[in-house]
């Protein structure tokens, strides 16, 4: 039962991480769409929305990398290997 419980906990963490990313992405899209419209309607001579689009976009991309494992060199697999290394050291 311990292994199944551990697998369940890992799956639960993964689902939460995915959910958090998708919420982040939807909020990014909605807010930036609003900013683009606001900028183009009220300040068409000054394109300032690009700064929030790019800055926040970098954050969304980084968040995505951590969720899918591409952006974290110290991810779950690294932690597992280190734990096994120190456990076998005894």
N, C-alpha and C positions, 0 to 999 in steps of 0.2 A: 504494500500500500504506500510505502514511503516514496518509491519511484513515481508511481502514478500521481501522488499528491504534488511532488516536485514538478512533474511535467505539467500538471494543471496550473500551478503557480506561474511557471514560465509562459504558458499559453495566455494566461490572464494578463501578465505584464505586457506581452506582445500586443494583445488586442487593445489594451489601454494606450500603449504608445501609438498604435495606428490611429485610434480614435482621436487622440490629442493632436496628431499631425493633421488629420483631415479637418478638424475644427479650426486649427491654425490657418490652413490653406483657404477654407471658406471665408473666414474673417478677413484674411488678406485680400482676397478677390473682391469681396463686398465693399470694404473700406476704400480700397484703391480705386474701384469703379466710381464710387461717390466722389472721391477727391479729383479724379480726372474730369468728371462732368462739372463739378464745381469750378475747377480751374479754367476749363475751356469756356464756360458760360460767363463767369464773372471777371476773369483775368486772362483773356485770350492772347494778350501780347507777351505774357510771361509764363513760360512753361515750367512751373516749379514742381508739379506732381511727380516728375521723373525721379526726384531725390528720394521721396518716400517709397516709390515703386522699386527702385534699385536697392536702397538700404534695407528695407523690410524683406525684399525678395532674397537677398543674401541670407537673411535669417531663416526664411522658409526653406531655402535649399539646404542650409546646414542642418536644420531640423530633420529634413527628409533623409539626409545622409546618415544621421544618427539612428533613425528608425529602421532603415534598411541595411545598416551595418557598414556602409561604405565610408562613412565619415568619422568613424571612431576606431582609432588604432588600439584603444584600450577598452574594447567592447566586451561582450559577454564571453566570447571564446577565449580572449586573452585572460580574463579573470579566471575562467575555469582551468586553463593551463597553469596559471600561477598557483592556484589553490592546490591542484594536484601535485605540483612541484614541491610546495612546502609541506604538504601532508606526507609525501613519500620521504622527506628528509629526516623524519624522526627515527 
